[in-house]
Amino acid sequence: MVVSDYAAFYRDIDFREHPEKYFIGRGEQGATGKKYSALGNILPQDSASEQSAKAKSARIFKHYYDQARTDATYLAQKAKHLALQHPDKA
């Protein structure tokens, strides 16, 4: 399948009627690759999930996000930016 054909390939598929045609894409599965058992029950979280690259990246992002939310310079710049983008709300 060519990348440009992706949307056309899936456009007319009713996944409720044909769930077997759905495949789990990258990033949609847990660390083991399976979120659900064969019976459709949610599997327990993988014990190594907190050590995954995704979890480590999320912790780094959260650290800097928390810093930005309390940084006076950042908050002032954000307020100026919002005022320029939405002058009617200033």
Contacts in CASP RR format, 6 or more apart in sequence:
PFRMAT RR
TARGET T0000
AUTHOR 0000-0000-0000
METHOD contacts of the structure
MODEL  1
MVVSDYAAFYRDIDFREHPEKYFIGRGEQGATGKKYSALGNILPQDSASE
QSAKAKSARIFKHYYDQARTDATYLAQKAKHLALQHPDKA
1 9 0 8 1.000
13 21 0 8 1.000
15 21 0 8 1.000
15 22 0 8 1.000
24 33 0 8 1.000
27 54 0 8 1.000
29 35 0 8 1.000
30 46 0 8 1.000
30 49 0 8 1.000
31 46 0 8 1.000
31 48 0 8 1.000
31 49 0 8 1.000
31 52 0 8 1.000
32 43 0 8 1.000
32 46 0 8 1.000
34 43 0 8 1.000
35 42 0 8 1.000
35 43 0 8 1.000
36 42 0 8 1.000
36 43 0 8 1.000
37 43 0 8 1.000
49 55 0 8 1.000
68 74 0 8 1.000
69 75 0 8 1.000
82 89 0 8 1.000
83 89 0 8 1.000
83 90 0 8 1.000
END
